[in-house]
Amino acid sequence: MGEHLAPLDSAYLMPYARGVAGQVPAVTGVLTGAEIRATGETIAAGQQESGAIGWPDGQIDAWNHVECAMALSVCGLHGPARRAYEWLAATQRADGSWPRRTAPGGQVSEAGGESNHAAYVAAGVWHEYLVTGDSGFVARMWPVVRRAIGFVLDLQTPRGEVLWQRAPGGAPAGHALLTGCSSMYQSLRCAAALADFVGEPQPDWELAAGRLAHVVACHPEAFADKSRFSMDWYYPVLAGPVRGADAADRLAARWPEFVVPGLGVRCVHDEPWVTGAETCELVLALDAIGDRRRALEMFAEIQFLRHPEGAYWTGWQFANERHFPNERSGYTSAAVILAADALSAASGGSGLFRAMGSGGATAPAPDPGRCGCAVTTA
């Protein structure tokens, strides 16, 4: 018998909130509000009875689950969104984490806990508050966020990076991942905002976020080499550690490797395969640094992956001219919705990614001695 997650209990159920006044996103000349609502409804249609939102094969991980919940809320589908957060509250483990993978029905298929998965609940809860204005929801989810961030920070090294997982037996991983740490910076910023909101400020979280941002921006040696993946290229910009002129330079340096004109962003630079989620995340990164023209262009280009029912194919293998993998994924549709919201400024959460920069510039070293940066003295 493997580990199982507890089923939903009525003690976790939260009242649905009314959405703050705002429209479903629409991007002029690309997608109407009705079309984006239809995309959200395809995500809701794939939600499991437990409230979980999984991959096309039904497997669930907390990060993609949260992203789908965020997209549902933006579309005004508040009932399904709250069911998704209820699932998180009901299934969080005592150490603050969620399993890396959970099968439909609650069977845990990969029991390790990823730091980035745990952290992202803070981004989701803060986003839900920005969209709905529901302070009661924040109060109910605050203990979940607090436990999750505790799990994350237990994996932060003295230099500042956060190790990517804790194994089922409790051993921490031996390395950190750049994409995951970039996302965790955003999540820590959201967690700190939630802490202030509920009247329990956490200055240590803010310090941890500053250390993490600097390592992401300035210490590539701190991370396992995943440079063939486009996410390692744009995520430091998307999530906020790298902004200003440094962000523009970072994107320009590898743009020809990853961007296929007219199609979108490759998942990896050495394969003829573009993906909808990576393309829409680059849209969000471009929007976050004020490059609206290219953001709109890329958002329009990726619409060839749209299915008539409103869902999105995960990717396109352009050498063989076929969808790859042969699936339509909720997380891809969610990325489309969040990109549309950023471009149209429709919901209260539309500026979430733009707000993550450190004063418009790359994060400085908060403690040069701990991260290994040279210290100059007069």
C-alpha positions as CSV (number, residue, x, y, z in Angstrom):
1,M,0.0,0.0,0.0
2,G,1.4,3.4,-1.0
3,E,0.8,6.7,0.7
4,H,-2.7,8.2,0.2
5,L,-3.8,11.8,0.6
6,A,-6.7,12.5,2.9
7,P,-10.1,13.0,1.2
8,L,-11.7,16.4,1.4
9,D,-13.3,17.1,4.8
10,S,-16.1,19.5,5.4
11,A,-13.9,21.4,7.9
12,Y,-11.8,22.6,4.9
13,L,-14.6,23.9,2.8
14,M,-14.6,27.6,2.2
15,P,-17.4,29.8,1.0
16,Y,-17.2,31.0,-2.6
17,A,-16.3,34.6,-3.0
18,R,-17.9,37.1,-5.3
19,G,-15.5,38.3,-7.9
20,V,-14.3,41.9,-7.7
21,A,-15.8,44.0,-10.5
22,G,-13.9,43.2,-13.7
23,Q,-14.3,41.6,-17.0
24,V,-13.1,38.3,-18.4
25,P,-9.9,39.0,-20.2
26,A,-10.1,39.8,-24.0
27,V,-7.2,40.6,-26.3
28,T,-8.4,42.7,-29.1
29,G,-8.0,41.1,-32.5
30,V,-6.8,37.8,-30.9
31,L,-9.4,36.4,-28.4
32,T,-12.7,37.5,-27.2
33,G,-13.9,37.3,-23.6
34,A,-16.3,34.5,-24.6
35,E,-13.4,32.6,-26.1
36,I,-11.3,32.9,-23.0
37,R,-14.2,31.9,-20.8
38,A,-14.6,28.8,-23.0
39,T,-10.9,28.0,-22.4
40,G,-11.5,28.3,-18.6
41,E,-14.5,26.0,-18.9
42,T,-12.3,23.3,-20.5
43,I,-10.0,23.5,-17.4
44,A,-13.1,23.2,-15.1
45,A,-14.4,20.2,-17.1
46,G,-11.1,18.3,-16.3
47,Q,-11.3,19.0,-12.6
48,Q,-11.5,15.8,-10.6
49,E,-14.2,15.2,-8.0
50,S,-11.8,15.8,-5.2
51,G,-11.1,19.4,-6.6
52,A,-7.7,18.4,-8.0
53,I,-6.7,19.5,-11.5
54,G,-4.2,17.2,-13.1
55,W,-2.2,16.7,-16.2
56,P,-3.9,15.0,-19.2
57,D,-3.0,11.6,-17.7
58,G,-4.7,12.6,-14.5
59,Q,-1.5,12.9,-12.4
60,I,-1.5,15.9,-10.1
61,D,1.3,18.2,-9.0
62,A,0.6,21.2,-6.8
63,W,2.3,23.8,-9.0
64,N,0.3,23.2,-12.2
65,H,-2.8,22.7,-10.0
66,V,-2.3,26.2,-8.6
67,E,-1.8,27.7,-12.0
68,C,-5.1,26.2,-13.2
69,A,-6.8,27.6,-10.1
70,M,-5.5,31.0,-10.9
71,A,-6.8,30.8,-14.5
72,L,-10.2,29.7,-13.3
73,S,-10.6,32.6,-11.0
74,V,-9.6,35.1,-13.8
75,C,-12.3,33.6,-15.9
76,G,-14.9,34.2,-13.2
77,L,-15.2,30.4,-12.5
78,H,-14.9,31.0,-8.8
79,G,-16.6,27.8,-7.7
80,P,-14.1,25.5,-9.4
81,A,-11.2,27.7,-8.3
82,R,-12.2,27.5,-4.7
83,R,-12.6,23.7,-5.0
84,A,-9.0,23.6,-6.2
85,Y,-7.8,25.6,-3.1
86,E,-9.9,23.4,-0.9
87,W,-8.0,20.4,-2.3
88,L,-4.7,22.0,-1.4
89,A,-5.8,22.7,2.2
90,A,-7.1,19.2,2.6
91,T,-4.1,17.4,1.2
92,Q,-1.1,19.3,2.5
93,R,1.2,17.1,4.5
94,A,2.4,17.8,8.0
95,D,5.7,19.2,6.8
96,G,4.0,21.7,4.6
97,S,4.6,20.0,1.3
98,W,2.5,18.1,-1.3
99,P,3.7,14.9,-3.1
100,R,5.5,15.5,-6.4
101,R,2.8,13.4,-8.2
102,T,-0.5,12.1,-7.0
103,A,-2.7,9.8,-9.1
104,P,-6.5,10.2,-9.4
105,G,-8.1,8.9,-6.3
106,G,-5.4,10.1,-4.0
107,Q,-2.7,7.4,-4.6
108,V,0.7,9.1,-4.2
109,S,2.9,8.0,-7.2
110,E,5.9,10.1,-6.3
111,A,6.2,10.9,-2.6
112,G,9.1,13.4,-2.5
113,G,8.2,17.0,-1.9
114,E,9.3,19.8,-4.3
115,S,10.1,23.1,-2.8
116,N,8.7,25.0,-5.8
117,H,5.4,23.1,-5.7
118,A,5.0,24.0,-2.1
119,A,5.9,27.6,-2.5
120,Y,3.5,28.3,-5.4
121,V,0.5,28.1,-3.1
122,A,1.4,31.5,-1.8
123,A,1.4,33.0,-5.3
124,G,-2.0,31.4,-5.9
125,V,-3.5,32.6,-2.6
126,W,-2.3,36.2,-3.1
127,H,-3.5,36.2,-6.7
128,E,-6.9,34.9,-5.6
129,Y,-7.2,37.8,-3.1
130,L,-6.2,40.3,-5.8
131,V,-8.9,38.9,-8.1
132,T,-11.7,38.5,-5.6
133,G,-10.9,40.8,-2.7
134,D,-12.0,38.0,-0.3
135,S,-10.1,38.5,3.0
136,G,-11.9,35.6,4.5
137,F,-10.3,33.3,2.0
138,V,-6.9,34.6,2.9
139,A,-7.5,34.0,6.6
140,R,-8.6,30.4,5.9
141,M,-5.5,29.7,3.6
142,W,-2.9,31.5,5.8
143,P,-2.0,28.4,7.9
144,V,-1.5,26.5,4.6
145,V,0.8,29.2,3.2
146,R,2.7,29.4,6.5
147,R,3.4,25.7,6.6
148,A,4.4,25.6,2.9
149,I,6.9,28.4,3.3
150,G,8.4,26.7,6.3
151,F,9.0,23.6,4.2
152,V,10.6,25.8,1.5
153,L,12.9,27.8,3.7
154,D,14.2,24.6,5.4
155,L,15.7,23.8,2.0
156,Q,17.4,27.2,1.5
157,T,21.2,27.1,1.6
158,P,23.5,29.7,3.3
159,R,24.3,31.1,-0.2
160,G,20.6,31.6,-0.9
161,E,19.4,29.0,-3.4
162,V,16.7,26.6,-2.4
163,L,17.3,22.9,-3.0
164,W,14.7,21.5,-5.3
165,Q,13.2,18.7,-3.2
166,R,13.2,16.7,-0.1
167,A,13.1,12.9,-0.7
168,P,10.5,10.6,0.9
169,G,13.0,9.7,3.6
170,G,13.7,13.3,4.5
171,A,17.0,13.8,2.8
172,P,17.4,17.1,0.9
173,A,18.3,17.1,-2.8
174,G,21.9,17.9,-3.6
175,H,21.2,20.7,-6.0
176,A,18.9,23.6,-6.9
177,L,17.1,24.4,-10.1
178,L,17.2,27.9,-11.7
179,T,13.6,27.9,-13.0
180,G,12.2,26.6,-9.7
181,C,14.2,29.1,-7.6
182,S,13.1,32.0,-9.9
183,S,9.5,31.0,-9.3
184,M,10.1,30.6,-5.6
185,Y,11.3,34.2,-5.4
186,Q,7.9,35.3,-6.7
187,S,6.2,33.0,-4.3
188,L,8.1,34.3,-1.3
189,R,7.2,37.9,-2.3
190,C,3.6,36.9,-2.4
191,A,3.9,35.1,1.0
192,A,5.4,38.2,2.6
193,A,2.5,40.2,1.2
194,L,0.1,37.8,2.7
195,A,1.9,37.9,6.1
196,D,1.6,41.6,6.2
197,F,-2.0,41.4,5.2
198,V,-3.0,39.1,8.0
199,G,-1.0,41.1,10.5
200,E,1.8,38.5,11.0
201,P,4.8,40.2,9.3
202,Q,7.6,37.8,8.4
203,P,10.8,39.8,7.8
204,D,12.8,36.6,7.6
205,W,10.8,35.7,4.5
206,E,11.6,39.0,2.9
207,L,15.3,38.5,3.6
208,A,15.2,35.0,2.2
209,A,13.5,36.3,-1.0
210,G,16.3,38.9,-1.4
211,R,19.0,36.4,-1.0
212,L,17.3,34.0,-3.5
213,A,16.8,36.8,-6.0
214,H,20.4,37.7,-6.0
215,V,21.6,34.2,-6.4
216,V,19.2,33.6,-9.3
217,A,20.4,36.8,-11.0
218,C,24.2,36.6,-10.4
219,H,25.3,33.1,-9.5
220,P,24.7,30.6,-12.2
221,E,27.1,28.2,-10.5
222,A,24.5,27.7,-7.8
223,F,22.3,25.7,-10.1
224,A,22.2,22.4,-12.0
225,D,22.8,23.0,-15.7
226,K,19.4,22.9,-17.4
227,S,20.4,25.5,-20.0
228,R,18.9,23.6,-22.9
229,F,15.4,24.4,-21.5
230,S,13.8,27.7,-22.4
231,M,12.4,28.1,-18.9
232,D,15.9,28.6,-17.5
233,W,16.3,31.4,-20.0
234,Y,13.2,33.5,-19.4
235,Y,12.1,32.6,-15.8
236,P,14.6,34.8,-14.0
237,V,12.9,37.7,-15.9
238,L,9.3,36.4,-15.6
239,A,9.5,35.9,-11.8
240,G,11.3,39.1,-11.1
241,P,14.9,38.6,-10.0
242,V,16.2,40.0,-13.3
243,R,14.7,43.3,-14.5
244,G,15.6,46.5,-16.2
245,A,18.4,46.5,-18.8
246,D,19.7,43.2,-17.5
247,A,16.4,41.6,-18.4
248,A,16.4,42.9,-21.9
249,D,20.0,41.7,-22.4
250,R,19.2,38.2,-21.0
251,L,16.3,37.7,-23.4
252,A,18.2,39.1,-26.4
253,A,21.2,36.8,-25.7
254,R,19.3,33.5,-26.5
255,W,16.3,34.8,-28.4
256,P,17.4,33.2,-31.7
257,E,18.0,29.8,-30.0
258,F,14.5,29.5,-28.5
259,V,12.1,31.6,-30.5
260,V,10.8,30.2,-33.8
261,P,9.3,33.1,-35.8
262,G,5.6,32.7,-36.4
263,L,5.3,29.6,-34.1
264,G,6.4,30.4,-30.6
265,V,9.0,29.2,-28.0
266,R,10.9,25.9,-28.1
267,C,10.8,23.8,-25.0
268,V,14.4,22.9,-25.5
269,H,16.8,24.7,-27.9
270,D,17.9,21.5,-29.7
271,E,14.5,20.1,-30.7
272,P,12.0,21.3,-33.3
273,W,9.2,21.6,-30.8
274,V,7.4,24.7,-29.6
275,T,5.0,24.6,-26.6
276,G,2.1,26.8,-25.7
277,A,2.9,27.1,-22.0
278,E,6.5,28.3,-22.6
279,T,5.3,30.7,-25.2
280,C,2.7,32.3,-23.0
281,E,5.1,32.5,-20.1
282,L,7.5,34.4,-22.3
283,V,4.5,36.7,-23.2
284,L,4.2,37.3,-19.5
285,A,7.9,38.0,-19.1
286,L,7.9,40.5,-22.0
287,D,4.8,42.2,-20.6
288,A,6.5,42.4,-17.2
289,I,9.4,44.4,-18.6
290,G,7.2,46.6,-20.8
291,D,7.8,45.0,-24.2
292,R,4.2,44.9,-25.1
293,R,4.7,44.8,-28.8
294,R,6.5,41.5,-28.9
295,A,4.2,40.1,-26.1
296,L,1.2,40.7,-28.2
297,E,2.8,39.3,-31.3
298,M,3.8,36.1,-29.6
299,F,0.4,35.7,-28.0
300,A,-1.2,36.0,-31.4
301,E,1.2,33.5,-33.0
302,I,0.5,30.7,-30.5
303,Q,-3.3,30.7,-31.3
304,F,-2.7,28.0,-33.9
305,L,-2.6,25.6,-30.9
306,R,-6.2,26.4,-30.0
307,H,-8.8,23.6,-30.4
308,P,-12.3,24.6,-31.5
309,E,-13.7,23.7,-28.0
310,G,-11.3,26.3,-26.4
311,A,-8.6,24.0,-25.0
312,Y,-5.0,24.2,-26.2
313,W,-2.7,21.6,-27.6
314,T,0.4,21.3,-25.5
315,G,2.9,21.7,-28.3
316,W,3.8,21.4,-32.0
317,Q,6.6,19.4,-33.5
318,F,7.3,21.6,-36.6
319,A,9.6,19.2,-38.4
320,N,7.0,16.5,-38.5
321,E,4.1,19.0,-38.5
322,R,2.1,17.3,-35.8
323,H,1.0,18.0,-32.3
324,F,3.4,16.7,-29.7
325,P,2.6,15.4,-27.3
326,N,-0.8,14.4,-28.7
327,E,-2.8,16.0,-25.8
328,R,-4.5,19.2,-24.8
329,S,-3.4,20.2,-21.3
330,G,-5.0,22.3,-18.6
331,Y,-1.8,24.0,-17.7
332,T,-1.3,25.2,-21.3
333,S,-4.8,26.6,-21.3
334,A,-4.1,28.2,-17.9
335,A,-1.0,29.9,-19.2
336,V,-2.9,31.3,-22.2
337,I,-5.6,32.8,-19.8
338,L,-3.0,34.4,-17.5
339,A,-1.2,35.9,-20.4
340,A,-4.4,37.3,-21.8
341,D,-5.2,38.8,-18.4
342,A,-1.8,40.5,-18.2
343,L,-2.2,41.9,-21.7
344,S,-5.7,43.1,-21.1
345,A,-5.4,44.2,-17.5
346,A,-8.9,42.7,-16.9
347,S,-8.6,41.3,-13.4
348,G,-7.1,42.5,-10.1
349,G,-4.4,39.9,-10.5
350,S,-3.3,41.0,-14.0
351,G,-0.3,42.8,-12.7
352,L,1.1,40.0,-10.6
353,F,4.2,39.3,-12.7
354,R,4.9,43.0,-13.4
355,A,4.9,43.7,-9.7
356,M,7.7,41.2,-8.9
357,G,10.7,43.2,-10.0
358,S,13.1,44.6,-7.4
359,G,12.5,48.3,-8.1
360,G,12.9,47.8,-11.9
361,A,16.5,46.5,-11.6
362,T,18.3,43.2,-11.0
363,A,18.3,42.2,-7.3
364,P,21.5,43.4,-5.5
365,A,23.5,41.2,-3.1
366,P,21.9,41.6,0.4
367,D,24.8,39.8,2.0
368,P,27.9,39.6,-0.2
369,G,29.8,37.6,2.3
370,R,27.3,34.7,2.3
371,C,26.8,34.5,-1.5
372,G,30.5,34.8,-2.3
373,C,30.5,38.1,-4.1
374,A,33.7,40.1,-3.9
375,V,33.6,42.8,-1.3
376,T,35.6,45.9,-2.0
377,T,36.9,48.1,0.8
378,A,38.1,51.6,0.7
